[in-house]
Amino acid sequence: MNSSGVLTLLNMMSEHSKTKTSFYRRIYVAYLVEQGINTVPNIIAATGMPRRTAQDTFAAIHELDIQLQNTHGVYSIQSWGAVNPVWVGENIQHIKKVLNYP
């Protein structure tokens, strides 16, 4: 394999599917809510994600059976559903790396 083929293979291996990044973004936002970073402006400040992405992520979290309560724009976790919050906490650096968040 020539060098351009190796680079192509490495790029393919480093890319993550939309399914994975969407899942990670949702569990990362849930993790941040649990840490007290629980409003859209605070999520934007902590991650750098666009406002629309933050809003869409909050709107889609329920698809993972994570139950949120929204009280005047302040979110709280009611239930993590099938997601293990201990795993999320233990793997938060990997999740942030995949999402390219600070």
Contacts in CASP RR format, 6 or more apart in sequence:
PFRMAT RR
TARGET T0000
AUTHOR 0000-0000-0000
METHOD contacts of the structure
MODEL  1
MNSSGVLTLLNMMSEHSKTKTSFYRRIYVAYLVEQGINTVPNIIAATGMP
RRTAQDTFAAIHELDIQLQNTHGVYSIQSWGAVNPVWVGENIQHIKKVLN
YP
1 9 0 8 1.000
16 24 0 8 1.000
16 98 0 8 1.000
20 98 0 8 1.000
21 98 0 8 1.000
21 99 0 8 1.000
22 60 0 8 1.000
23 64 0 8 1.000
24 95 0 8 1.000
24 98 0 8 1.000
24 99 0 8 1.000
25 49 0 8 1.000
25 53 0 8 1.000
25 57 0 8 1.000
25 99 0 8 1.000
26 57 0 8 1.000
26 60 0 8 1.000
26 61 0 8 1.000
26 63 0 8 1.000
26 64 0 8 1.000
26 66 0 8 1.000
27 64 0 8 1.000
27 66 0 8 1.000
27 83 0 8 1.000
27 88 0 8 1.000
27 95 0 8 1.000
28 47 0 8 1.000
28 88 0 8 1.000
28 92 0 8 1.000
28 95 0 8 1.000
28 96 0 8 1.000
28 99 0 8 1.000
28 101 0 8 1.000
29 43 0 8 1.000
29 54 0 8 1.000
29 57 0 8 1.000
29 58 0 8 1.000
29 61 0 8 1.000
30 61 0 8 1.000
30 64 0 8 1.000
30 66 0 8 1.000
30 68 0 8 1.000
30 77 0 8 1.000
30 80 0 8 1.000
30 83 0 8 1.000
30 85 0 8 1.000
30 88 0 8 1.000
31 85 0 8 1.000
31 88 0 8 1.000
31 89 0 8 1.000
31 92 0 8 1.000
31 95 0 8 1.000
32 38 0 8 1.000
32 42 0 8 1.000
32 43 0 8 1.000
32 46 0 8 1.000
32 47 0 8 1.000
33 68 0 8 1.000
33 75 0 8 1.000
33 76 0 8 1.000
33 77 0 8 1.000
34 77 0 8 1.000
34 85 0 8 1.000
36 42 0 8 1.000
37 43 0 8 1.000
37 46 0 8 1.000
38 74 0 8 1.000
38 75 0 8 1.000
38 76 0 8 1.000
39 73 0 8 1.000
39 74 0 8 1.000
39 75 0 8 1.000
40 51 0 8 1.000
40 54 0 8 1.000
40 55 0 8 1.000
40 58 0 8 1.000
40 73 0 8 1.000
43 49 0 8 1.000
43 54 0 8 1.000
43 57 0 8 1.000
44 50 0 8 1.000
44 51 0 8 1.000
44 54 0 8 1.000
46 102 0 8 1.000
47 54 0 8 1.000
47 99 0 8 1.000
47 101 0 8 1.000
47 102 0 8 1.000
48 101 0 8 1.000
48 102 0 8 1.000
49 57 0 8 1.000
49 101 0 8 1.000
58 68 0 8 1.000
58 70 0 8 1.000
58 75 0 8 1.000
61 68 0 8 1.000
62 68 0 8 1.000
64 81 0 8 1.000
64 82 0 8 1.000
64 83 0 8 1.000
65 79 0 8 1.000
65 81 0 8 1.000
65 82 0 8 1.000
65 83 0 8 1.000
66 77 0 8 1.000
66 79 0 8 1.000
66 80 0 8 1.000
66 81 0 8 1.000
66 83 0 8 1.000
67 77 0 8 1.000
67 78 0 8 1.000
67 79 0 8 1.000
67 81 0 8 1.000
68 75 0 8 1.000
68 76 0 8 1.000
68 77 0 8 1.000
68 78 0 8 1.000
69 75 0 8 1.000
69 76 0 8 1.000
69 77 0 8 1.000
69 78 0 8 1.000
88 95 0 8 1.000
96 102 0 8 1.000
END
